[in-house]
């Protein structure tokens, strides 16, 4: 019987992406996001729009992409949201394919540390989590296809280049991915402000085992099925009455704690 988490054919990946509402192409913008995408050999680059100033600042990175189209900064015509701070650089690309959960989480470089995002739909939060995950050496950030931020220009800009290096896996079913991680030996910790256990004590108790940190959206938090699939629910120790953190801040604190405990 074939493993459920083995690498899928390209046509299957494309079909799932369309079903989940992931666009066939993405417009990245901002100097950091565009530069790092240009330097990523795994990124399929389609067209590049830059101002003369942005082209000068991108320098040799331009040799790794399509022929740039130089435009007047007053007539920057890349199809971006008018609110986008593009810094004179935008590039159309294909979304990245990071492979399966087993490929990214069972072996390879980086600490056996994974982040699970349950219905975190704000691209700025996900971008910030990707930055923290890269800093602390996580093997992957995993989120469901539905009700989670897809790969977008806003996410890439917030990630400040981390999107090109930090695996961001979108899976059909988060609970199934968590079960696969359990089978690989991961201890899954769910962040819940009402939990009886605290994060640092739990990390000290479980010792040097692979860790997966599950975080939910602000407000609703983790879904019941996600909670049930965790080994333990924990809270971040805090002082005072106000004990709530933004999900990206909670991810950074938890990643630091898990990294320091190893």
Order of alpha helices (4+ residues) and beta strands (2+ residues): alpha-beta-alpha-beta-alpha-beta-beta-alpha-beta-alpha-beta-alpha-beta-alpha-beta-beta-alpha-beta-alpha-beta-alpha
